[in-house]
Amino acid sequence: MRRPLVAGNWKMNGSRESIQALVAGLEQALSDVEAQVVVCPPAVYLDQVAAGLKSSRIALGAQTLSEYDAGAYTGEVSASMLGDFGCRYVLVGHSERRALFSESDAQVAAKFAAAKAAGLVPVLCVGESLDEREAGQTLAVIGAQVGAVQEVLGVDAFVNAVIAYEPVWAIGTGMTATPEQAQQVHAAIRAQVAEKNTAAAEQLPLLYGGSVNAANASALFAMADIDGGLVGGASLKVDEFTAICRAAQG
Ligand code: 13P
């Protein structure tokens, strides 16, 4: 049985003050939620959020990391630094990183490897564009993104890891994939992982992301291979995010 998992990706939003209020609100609202909840604040606020979450079961995640361990990489943050600040999870290869910051499949795989080497749980984000979906390439695109990580990390790539399927056309647009569309992709991802490692595939949490909200979460999470969500905009609102986390526990 896979434990439901809901991660909030705050992206580049918030201030010291607004984040203090958000953390306090979440701590209270989520105190009895059984799903594993993760919040991913901007890196400069990790310490503040870690301090605010000290007595809570909410886990801390980062939004990206460097593929390098240490040294002359101005502006970068390493996996071990994230661990030092209490992170357990880190998003890798979010579509905004791939599109706006030119992260390639190879770089994403290197970041994924760096996260695992430091004992963090990488959350590999994959997803197709609208053009790719309309051209019938969805499963091929996702297969290549997952395959790039398998190629570098081998059969145990997805042991102690998470994959989030986030169709690019559904992110921040209010256009959610239907539960059936998402399930089809999730099933294909699990099958691809199972080809290399059946046990890892069984245990692998597969999250859906892209305009998840309190109204559509239950139907998505009811699908056999959807184990939770990766939530953007709605994760900045205590009531909305709490409702999504409750929907994940069934
Ligand atoms: P939205 O929930 O705002 O569509 O964002 C999804 C996302 O990109 C989470 O990583």
Boltz pocket constraint, residues with backbone or C-beta under 6 A from the ligand:
constraints:
  - pocket:
      binder: B
      contacts: [[A, 9], [A, 94], [A, 166], [A, 170], [A, 171], [A, 172], [A, 173], [A, 174], [A, 209], [A, 210], [A, 211], [A, 212], [A, 230], [A, 231], [A, 232], [A, 233], [A, 234]]
      max_distance: 6.0
